[in-house]
Amino acid sequence: MSTPDRRRFLRHTALWAAAAPVVPVERLAALHSDASARGAVPPAPANRTVAGTRPQDAWVARARAEIPAATGSVYLQTGGIGPSPDTVMATVAERLDFQNRGPADPRYATDMARIEPDLRAQLGRVFGAGANEVALTHSTSEGISIVAWSLNWQPGDEVIISNVEHPANVIPWYVLRDRFGIVIREIDLTAGTSLFGEIRAHLSPQTRMVSISHVSRNNGRTIPTDESAELADLLRSRDVRYHLDGAQGPGCVPTDFRALGCDCYSTCGHKWLLGPKGTGALFVRSEVLDDVQLSWAGSHSHATMDYEGDYTLLPSAARYEFGTRALADFAGFASAVEWMEGIGLERTSDRIQALVDHAIEAVDATATLSVSSPRARPDRSGVFVLQLPAGCDATDLYNDLRENAGILASPVKHPRDFRLSIHFFNTRDEIDAAVAAISERCS
């Protein structure tokens, strides 16, 4: 963490108590008290201190004080859109202001031009890639589409996806099916199925690509790093491209691009890394850069060109970038990663897992709810999905919790599944309140 950002983080050490969430604490206490009276949740543990709230680790309290949305509601929607800390918002505003003091003036433009190469190097260092293997995108979806369109598809070629994918990793394949006649094979990655059994059952001589989620947004299932590496070896031996949708990966589970072994990894800045919307990254192994061909290109994709028809592409993954860029947003992305690093990615990952342990216990203590996500490490993540009883509509529940309880969670693909995205800044009390409210409304 840079000195200014570290000072901003530490400055809140003495102020975190004053920044505690007044409305959410009152709401949490009331929700838990009412639910306990009805027997919907177990009695509050003895270590409670004030009106149904547990003491927090100081570092968590400091971080919460720096994330406005974390104390403005029970925020369990990071799997959709993560809430940015103050320093990220301040960085974007400052860089945008700086840039517009003279957008074409080298005194400003030269400084702004350092944002992208510095961010590529930072993302590579933090997530196990070379700077030359990182392309800066605007979303996970953009990275997925770059990879999906990188092959010269022929009728009958096959792609393997799973039954727990986000639409971003489904719609591109529908389009390619309708346009080029490819065949989509779908494996079953619900909790408890065998990844290798499913892959081997669907691999064929026509398979050209496997594109599945590192962490599923629909059930939280995570592909462990060692399993991914083994799968990569299998697919590489068959000359099958291997892509991971990592929208729910970095910041949620440990992520090391090289160790995962995949050819391509698409991710974003606006979820678990708490960066600005409209930021993302695509990691591409340097060994396959020339095989992951461009379908979109433009100014800045090239190393050299003339107006007689000759050009060369950049020798790095930056070749997938082109056009005018939102540099202030990318600066905010860098600030978010730096902020998360300053707290400690291993520490935040460990806390997420501890909170998921608590969520499983809370759901198991109810009479009507069950767990849809994998229960055991390393197959699980902060994407925690519970199953509602028959007759409880997930969309209606989402609207009710949002409007009447200040709880932000999400329905997902299965009509009886409901997602709590549990990040390190959440608390056990918030999880108790959410589970109690869901149990009450679905009893």
C-alpha positions as CSV (number, residue, x, y, z in Angstrom):
1,M,0.0,0.0,0.0
2,S,1.4,3.4,-0.9
3,T,2.1,5.9,1.8
4,P,-1.0,8.1,1.1
5,D,-3.3,5.2,0.9
6,R,-1.9,3.6,4.1
7,R,-2.3,6.9,5.9
8,R,-5.9,7.1,4.7
9,F,-6.5,3.6,6.1
10,L,-4.8,4.1,9.4
11,R,-6.4,7.5,9.9
12,H,-9.6,5.7,10.6
13,T,-8.2,3.6,13.4
14,A,-9.2,6.1,16.0
15,L,-12.5,7.0,14.3
16,W,-14.0,3.7,13.5
17,A,-16.3,3.5,16.5
18,A,-17.8,6.9,15.6
19,A,-18.5,5.6,12.1
20,A,-20.4,2.5,13.3
21,P,-23.8,1.9,11.5
22,V,-26.6,3.3,13.7
23,V,-29.5,2.1,11.6
24,P,-28.2,-1.3,10.7
25,V,-27.2,-2.1,14.3
26,E,-30.7,-1.3,15.5
27,R,-32.2,-3.3,12.8
28,L,-29.9,-6.2,13.4
29,A,-30.7,-6.3,17.1
30,A,-34.5,-6.1,16.4
31,L,-34.4,-8.8,13.7
32,H,-32.3,-11.2,15.9
33,S,-34.4,-10.5,19.0
34,D,-37.7,-11.2,17.2
35,A,-36.3,-14.3,15.4
36,S,-34.9,-15.7,18.7
37,A,-38.2,-15.3,20.4
38,R,-39.9,-17.3,17.7
39,G,-37.1,-20.0,17.8
40,A,-36.1,-19.2,14.2
41,V,-32.4,-18.9,15.3
42,P,-30.4,-20.1,18.3
43,P,-30.1,-17.8,21.3
44,A,-27.4,-15.1,21.0
45,P,-23.9,-16.3,22.1
46,A,-22.7,-15.1,25.5
47,N,-20.0,-12.9,23.9
48,R,-22.5,-10.4,22.7
49,T,-21.8,-6.9,24.1
50,V,-24.3,-4.4,23.1
51,A,-27.9,-5.0,21.9
52,G,-27.3,-8.1,19.9
53,T,-23.9,-7.2,18.4
54,R,-20.6,-9.0,18.7
55,P,-17.3,-7.3,19.2
56,Q,-15.4,-7.0,15.9
57,D,-11.7,-7.4,15.2
58,A,-10.3,-3.9,15.0
59,W,-9.1,-4.3,11.4
60,V,-12.6,-5.3,10.3
61,A,-14.1,-2.3,12.0
62,R,-11.6,0.0,10.4
63,A,-12.3,-1.4,7.0
64,R,-16.0,-1.2,7.5
65,A,-15.7,2.5,8.4
66,E,-14.0,3.1,5.1
67,I,-16.7,1.4,3.0
68,P,-19.9,3.6,3.1
69,A,-22.2,0.8,1.8
70,A,-20.9,-1.7,4.4
71,T,-22.5,0.3,7.2
72,G,-25.5,1.7,5.2
73,S,-27.3,-1.7,5.0
74,V,-26.7,-5.4,5.5
75,Y,-24.7,-5.7,2.3
76,L,-24.6,-9.2,1.1
77,Q,-24.5,-8.4,-2.6
78,T,-20.8,-8.2,-3.4
79,G,-21.3,-11.1,-5.9
80,G,-23.3,-8.6,-7.9
81,I,-21.6,-5.3,-7.3
82,G,-19.0,-4.7,-4.6
83,P,-19.0,-1.5,-2.5
84,S,-15.9,0.6,-3.0
85,P,-14.0,2.1,-0.1
86,D,-13.5,5.9,0.2
87,T,-10.0,5.8,-1.1
88,V,-11.1,4.2,-4.4
89,M,-13.8,6.9,-5.0
90,A,-11.3,9.6,-4.1
91,T,-8.7,8.3,-6.5
92,V,-11.2,8.2,-9.4
93,A,-12.4,11.7,-8.6
94,E,-8.9,13.1,-8.2
95,R,-7.5,11.5,-11.4
96,L,-10.5,12.6,-13.4
97,D,-10.1,16.2,-12.2
98,F,-6.3,16.1,-12.9
99,Q,-6.8,14.7,-16.4
100,N,-9.3,17.4,-17.3
101,R,-7.0,20.2,-16.3
102,G,-5.4,19.6,-19.7
103,P,-6.4,16.3,-21.4
104,A,-4.1,16.9,-24.4
105,D,-1.4,18.7,-22.5
106,P,1.7,16.4,-22.0
107,R,2.1,17.8,-18.5
108,Y,-1.1,15.9,-17.6
109,A,-1.3,13.2,-20.3
110,T,2.1,11.8,-19.6
111,D,1.2,11.2,-16.0
112,M,-2.1,9.6,-16.9
113,A,-0.4,7.4,-19.5
114,R,1.4,5.5,-16.7
115,I,-1.8,4.3,-15.1
116,E,-2.4,1.3,-17.5
117,P,1.1,-0.2,-17.6
118,D,1.4,0.2,-13.8
119,L,-2.0,-1.5,-13.3
120,R,-1.0,-4.4,-15.6
121,A,2.2,-5.0,-13.6
122,Q,0.3,-4.7,-10.3
123,L,-2.4,-7.2,-11.4
124,G,0.2,-9.6,-12.7
125,R,2.2,-9.4,-9.4
126,V,-0.8,-9.9,-7.2
127,F,-2.5,-12.6,-9.2
128,G,0.3,-14.7,-10.6
129,A,0.9,-13.5,-14.1
130,G,3.5,-11.5,-16.0
131,A,2.6,-7.9,-16.9
132,N,2.8,-9.0,-20.5
133,E,0.0,-11.5,-19.8
134,V,-2.5,-8.9,-18.6
135,A,-5.0,-7.0,-20.7
136,L,-7.2,-4.4,-19.1
137,T,-10.9,-4.7,-20.0
138,H,-14.1,-3.1,-18.9
139,S,-15.7,-6.3,-17.5
140,T,-15.5,-10.0,-17.1
141,S,-18.0,-10.2,-20.0
142,E,-15.6,-8.4,-22.3
143,G,-12.8,-10.8,-21.5
144,I,-15.1,-13.8,-22.1
145,S,-16.2,-12.5,-25.5
146,I,-12.5,-11.9,-26.5
147,V,-11.7,-15.5,-25.7
148,A,-15.0,-16.9,-27.2
149,W,-14.3,-15.2,-30.5
150,S,-10.6,-16.0,-30.6
151,L,-11.0,-19.3,-32.5
152,N,-12.0,-19.9,-36.1
153,W,-15.1,-21.9,-35.3
154,Q,-16.4,-24.5,-37.7
155,P,-19.8,-26.2,-37.8
156,G,-19.8,-29.1,-35.4
157,D,-17.0,-27.7,-33.2
158,E,-17.9,-28.1,-29.5
159,V,-17.5,-26.0,-26.4
160,I,-18.0,-27.3,-22.9
161,I,-19.7,-25.0,-20.3
162,S,-21.5,-25.9,-17.1
163,N,-25.0,-25.6,-15.7
164,V,-24.0,-23.0,-13.1
165,E,-22.7,-20.2,-15.4
166,H,-23.6,-16.5,-15.4
167,P,-25.3,-15.3,-18.6
168,A,-22.0,-13.7,-19.6
169,N,-20.6,-17.2,-20.1
170,V,-23.7,-18.5,-21.9
171,I,-24.9,-15.9,-24.3
172,P,-21.7,-15.7,-26.3
173,W,-21.9,-19.4,-27.0
174,Y,-25.6,-19.1,-28.0
175,V,-24.5,-16.5,-30.5
176,L,-21.6,-18.6,-31.9
177,R,-24.0,-21.6,-32.1
178,D,-26.5,-19.6,-34.1
179,R,-23.9,-17.9,-36.3
180,F,-21.3,-20.7,-36.9
181,G,-23.1,-23.9,-36.0
182,I,-21.0,-24.8,-32.9
183,V,-22.3,-27.3,-30.4
184,I,-22.7,-26.5,-26.7
185,R,-22.1,-29.3,-24.2
186,E,-23.1,-28.7,-20.6
187,I,-21.6,-30.4,-17.6
188,D,-23.2,-30.7,-14.2
189,L,-21.3,-28.7,-11.5
190,T,-23.9,-28.7,-8.8
191,A,-22.4,-29.4,-5.4
192,G,-21.0,-32.9,-5.0
193,T,-20.5,-33.8,-8.7
194,S,-17.1,-34.9,-10.1
195,L,-15.4,-32.2,-12.2
196,F,-13.2,-34.7,-14.0
197,G,-16.0,-37.3,-14.4
198,E,-18.2,-34.6,-16.0
199,I,-15.4,-33.3,-18.2
200,R,-14.3,-36.7,-19.4
201,A,-17.9,-37.7,-20.2
202,H,-18.3,-34.7,-22.5
203,L,-14.9,-34.4,-24.1
204,S,-14.8,-35.5,-27.8
205,P,-12.6,-35.1,-30.8
206,Q,-14.7,-32.0,-31.7
207,T,-14.1,-30.2,-28.4
208,R,-12.3,-26.9,-29.0
209,M,-12.7,-25.1,-25.7
210,V,-13.8,-25.5,-22.1
211,S,-15.1,-22.4,-20.5
212,I,-16.4,-22.7,-16.9
213,S,-16.5,-20.6,-13.8
214,H,-13.6,-20.5,-11.3
215,V,-16.3,-19.7,-8.7
216,S,-19.9,-20.1,-9.7
217,R,-22.2,-17.2,-9.0
218,N,-25.1,-19.7,-8.8
219,N,-23.9,-22.0,-6.2
220,G,-20.5,-20.8,-5.0
221,R,-18.7,-23.9,-6.1
222,T,-15.0,-23.3,-6.5
223,I,-12.6,-25.1,-8.7
224,P,-9.6,-25.7,-6.4
225,T,-6.2,-24.7,-7.8
226,D,-4.8,-28.2,-7.9
227,E,-7.8,-29.6,-9.7
228,S,-7.7,-26.7,-12.2
229,A,-4.0,-27.4,-12.9
230,E,-4.7,-31.1,-13.5
231,L,-7.6,-30.2,-15.8
232,A,-5.3,-27.8,-17.7
233,D,-2.8,-30.6,-18.3
234,L,-5.6,-32.9,-19.6
235,L,-7.0,-30.3,-21.9
236,R,-3.6,-29.2,-23.2
237,S,-2.8,-32.8,-24.1
238,R,-5.9,-32.7,-26.3
239,D,-5.2,-29.2,-27.7
240,V,-8.4,-27.8,-26.1
241,R,-8.4,-24.2,-25.0
242,Y,-9.2,-23.7,-21.3
243,H,-10.8,-20.5,-20.1
244,L,-12.0,-19.7,-16.6
245,D,-14.7,-17.1,-15.8
246,G,-13.1,-15.4,-12.8
247,A,-15.8,-12.8,-12.0
248,Q,-16.2,-14.2,-8.5
249,G,-12.6,-15.2,-8.0
250,P,-10.0,-12.5,-7.1
251,G,-10.8,-11.1,-3.6
252,C,-13.2,-14.0,-2.8
253,V,-10.9,-17.0,-3.1
254,P,-7.1,-17.3,-3.5
255,T,-6.3,-16.7,-7.2
256,D,-3.0,-17.5,-8.9
257,F,-3.3,-17.5,-12.7
258,R,-0.2,-19.5,-13.4
259,A,-1.0,-22.1,-10.7
260,L,-4.5,-22.5,-12.0
261,G,-3.0,-23.6,-15.4
262,C,-5.8,-22.2,-17.6
263,D,-5.0,-20.5,-20.9
264,C,-7.2,-17.5,-20.2
265,Y,-8.8,-16.0,-17.1
266,S,-11.4,-13.2,-17.3
267,T,-12.2,-11.1,-14.2
268,C,-13.5,-7.7,-13.1
269,G,-12.7,-5.0,-10.6
270,H,-16.2,-4.2,-9.4
271,K,-17.0,-7.3,-7.3
272,W,-14.8,-8.8,-4.6
273,L,-11.9,-6.4,-5.3
274,L,-14.2,-3.5,-4.5
275,G,-13.1,-1.4,-7.5
276,P,-15.0,0.8,-9.9
277,K,-17.7,-0.5,-12.3
278,G,-16.4,-0.7,-15.8
279,T,-13.0,-2.2,-14.9
280,G,-11.7,-5.7,-15.6
281,A,-8.8,-7.8,-16.7
282,L,-8.1,-10.7,-19.1
283,F,-5.1,-12.9,-18.3
284,V,-3.7,-14.8,-21.3
285,R,-0.7,-17.2,-21.0
286,S,2.2,-15.8,-23.0
287,E,2.6,-19.1,-24.8
288,V,-0.8,-18.9,-26.4
289,L,-1.0,-15.2,-27.2
290,D,-0.7,-15.8,-31.0
291,D,-3.3,-18.6,-30.8
292,V,-5.9,-16.4,-28.9
293,Q,-6.6,-14.4,-32.0
294,L,-8.1,-10.9,-32.1
295,S,-11.6,-10.4,-33.3
296,W,-11.6,-6.7,-32.3
297,A,-8.7,-4.4,-32.7
298,G,-8.0,-0.7,-33.2
299,S,-5.6,2.0,-32.3
300,H,-3.3,0.9,-29.5
301,S,-3.6,-2.8,-30.4
302,H,-0.6,-2.5,-32.7
303,A,3.1,-2.2,-32.2
304,T,3.7,-0.9,-35.8
305,M,1.6,0.0,-38.8
306,D,1.5,1.9,-42.0
307,Y,-1.2,2.9,-44.4
308,E,-0.1,0.4,-47.0
309,G,-1.6,-2.6,-45.2
310,D,1.3,-3.6,-42.9
311,Y,1.0,-3.9,-39.1
312,T,2.3,-5.9,-36.2
313,L,0.4,-6.5,-33.0
314,L,1.8,-5.7,-29.5
315,P,3.8,-8.6,-28.2
316,S,1.7,-8.8,-25.0
317,A,-1.9,-9.2,-23.9
318,A,-2.3,-5.5,-24.3
319,R,-3.0,-6.3,-27.9
320,Y,-6.6,-7.0,-26.8
321,E,-7.1,-3.4,-25.8
322,F,-8.0,-0.6,-28.1
323,G,-9.5,2.8,-28.3
324,T,-9.9,5.6,-25.8
325,R,-9.8,4.4,-22.2
326,A,-11.3,5.4,-18.9
327,L,-8.0,6.0,-17.2
328,A,-9.4,7.5,-14.0
329,D,-11.5,4.3,-13.5
330,F,-8.4,2.1,-14.0
331,A,-6.6,4.3,-11.4
332,G,-9.5,3.4,-9.1
333,F,-9.0,-0.2,-9.9
334,A,-5.4,0.0,-8.9
335,S,-6.3,1.8,-5.7
336,A,-8.8,-0.9,-4.8
337,V,-6.3,-3.7,-5.3
338,E,-3.8,-1.8,-3.3
339,W,-6.3,-1.2,-0.5
340,M,-7.2,-4.9,-0.4
341,E,-3.5,-5.8,-0.4
342,G,-2.9,-3.4,2.5
343,I,-5.5,-5.3,4.6
344,G,-4.1,-8.6,3.5
345,L,-5.7,-10.9,0.9
346,E,-4.9,-14.0,2.9
347,R,-6.4,-12.5,6.0
348,T,-9.6,-11.5,4.1
349,S,-9.9,-14.9,2.6
350,D,-9.6,-16.6,5.9
351,R,-12.2,-14.4,7.4
352,I,-14.6,-15.1,4.5
353,Q,-14.2,-18.8,5.2
354,A,-14.9,-18.3,8.9
355,L,-18.0,-16.4,8.2
356,V,-19.2,-19.1,5.8
357,D,-18.7,-21.6,8.6
358,H,-21.0,-19.4,10.7
359,A,-23.6,-19.1,7.8
360,I,-23.7,-22.9,7.5
361,E,-24.4,-23.3,11.2
362,A,-27.0,-20.6,11.1
363,V,-28.9,-22.2,8.2
364,D,-28.6,-25.7,9.7
365,A,-30.2,-24.3,12.9
366,T,-33.4,-23.4,11.0
367,A,-36.3,-25.7,10.4
368,T,-37.0,-24.7,6.8
369,L,-33.7,-23.7,5.0
370,S,-30.9,-25.8,3.7
371,V,-27.5,-25.2,2.1
372,S,-27.1,-25.4,-1.7
373,S,-23.4,-24.4,-1.8
374,P,-20.6,-26.9,-1.2
375,R,-20.0,-27.2,2.5
376,A,-16.3,-28.0,2.6
377,R,-13.1,-26.2,1.7
378,P,-11.6,-25.9,-0.9
379,D,-14.8,-26.3,-2.9
380,R,-16.7,-23.4,-1.3
381,S,-16.4,-19.6,-1.4
382,G,-17.9,-16.4,-0.2
383,V,-20.7,-17.0,-2.6
384,F,-23.0,-18.7,-0.1
385,V,-26.3,-20.1,-1.5
386,L,-29.1,-21.5,0.6
387,Q,-32.2,-23.3,-0.6
388,L,-35.7,-21.9,0.2
389,P,-38.6,-24.1,1.1
390,A,-41.3,-24.9,-1.5
391,G,-43.6,-21.9,-2.1
392,C,-41.1,-19.2,-1.1
393,D,-40.4,-17.1,-4.2
394,A,-36.7,-15.9,-4.3
395,T,-37.5,-12.7,-6.3
396,D,-40.3,-11.7,-3.9
397,L,-38.0,-12.5,-1.0
398,Y,-35.3,-10.3,-2.5
399,N,-37.6,-7.3,-2.9
400,D,-39.1,-7.8,0.6
401,L,-35.7,-7.9,2.3
402,R,-34.4,-4.9,0.4
403,E,-37.5,-2.8,1.0
404,N,-38.4,-3.8,4.5
405,A,-35.3,-5.0,6.2
406,G,-32.4,-3.2,4.6
407,I,-30.8,-6.5,3.6
408,L,-29.3,-6.7,0.1
409,A,-28.9,-10.3,-1.2
410,S,-29.9,-12.0,-4.5
411,P,-31.9,-14.7,-6.2
412,V,-29.9,-16.8,-8.6
413,K,-30.6,-19.4,-11.3
414,H,-32.5,-22.0,-9.4
415,P,-35.9,-20.7,-8.4
416,R,-35.5,-21.8,-4.8
417,D,-31.9,-20.8,-4.4
418,F,-31.0,-17.5,-2.7
419,R,-27.5,-16.0,-2.5
420,L,-25.7,-14.3,0.3
421,S,-22.4,-12.9,-0.9
422,I,-20.3,-13.0,2.2
423,H,-17.2,-10.7,2.1
424,F,-14.7,-10.0,4.9
425,F,-16.4,-6.8,5.9
426,N,-19.6,-8.6,6.8
427,T,-20.3,-9.7,10.3
428,R,-21.8,-12.7,12.1
429,D,-24.6,-10.5,13.3
430,E,-25.5,-9.5,9.7
431,I,-25.5,-13.2,8.7
432,D,-27.7,-14.1,11.7
433,A,-30.1,-11.2,10.8
434,A,-30.3,-12.3,7.2
435,V,-30.9,-15.9,7.9
436,A,-33.5,-15.1,10.6
437,A,-35.3,-12.7,8.2
438,I,-35.3,-15.3,5.4
439,S,-36.5,-18.0,7.8
440,E,-39.3,-15.8,9.1
441,R,-40.6,-14.9,5.6
442,C,-40.3,-18.5,4.3
443,S,-41.8,-20.3,7.3
